[in-house]
């Protein structure tokens, strides 16, 4: 599908086409296939689920080198996906940077949203979205900041897989059992999907202007759920509680043990939280 001049986006649908649509918005430098298939299937039991590749990830157009863009442009891509699929209003769920994009949608395209769910993220103007650097909430763990310095380096397939699995180990939070083989298989599918071994880095370089809009979130009227991942080393507590407090009328639930990752142990409780929220929003 087309999301602008020279930008083609890949997307996949699962579930009943007549069910309420649910758009999944992944994090930075991550393609849509990093939404685990098992989680997507759980969500597809009651939704028309759409997952898609951001530009410069997966099978979508790689354009940053010739046409740099802002993070906010990625939120407009999400609307372009809905447009291309003929979806007037959808539930949306965003993880990490995807949660940042969902907040921009709450502000700029609320008429397109039935509900919003965000997790592993921070409020606009806070955390990694604190462009001014004046906030008081905690930042990412130091070991992650150090590890990210090697993101995008040249590696062969085996070394890149090792790098990505170790990255997930750092992100996972250290409480739930870590299955390195499961994450390796997830990343092997992502590599095969993209037909590339090299990890994408464009989103880390993208313009962050327009993200200092946290004060506007109080006016949100779209039903919004914040899912707290208490072991998240990127946006640790109290980020989720802060986000729930600043978004108008937002709810807050916790998935115990969850870090900045989607291992099998969190699929059930996360899918249940999203399904309960979307059902309540539709009923309302």
Buried (B, 14 or more C-beta within 10 A) or exposed (E): BEBBEEBBBBBBEBBEEEEBBBBBBBBBBBBBBBBBBEBBBBBBEBBBBBBBBBBBBBBBBBBBEEEEBBBBBBBBBBBBBBBBBEBEBBBBBBBBBBBBBBBBBBBBBBEBBBBBBBBBBBBBBBBBBBBEEEBEBBBBBEEBEEBBEEBBEEBEEEEBBBBBBEBBBBBBBEEBEBBEEBBBBBBEBBBEBBEBBEBBBBBEEBEBEBBBBBEBBEEBEBBBBBBBBBBBBBBBBEBBEBBBBBBEEBBBBBBEBBBBBBBEBBBEBBBEBBBEBBBEBEEE
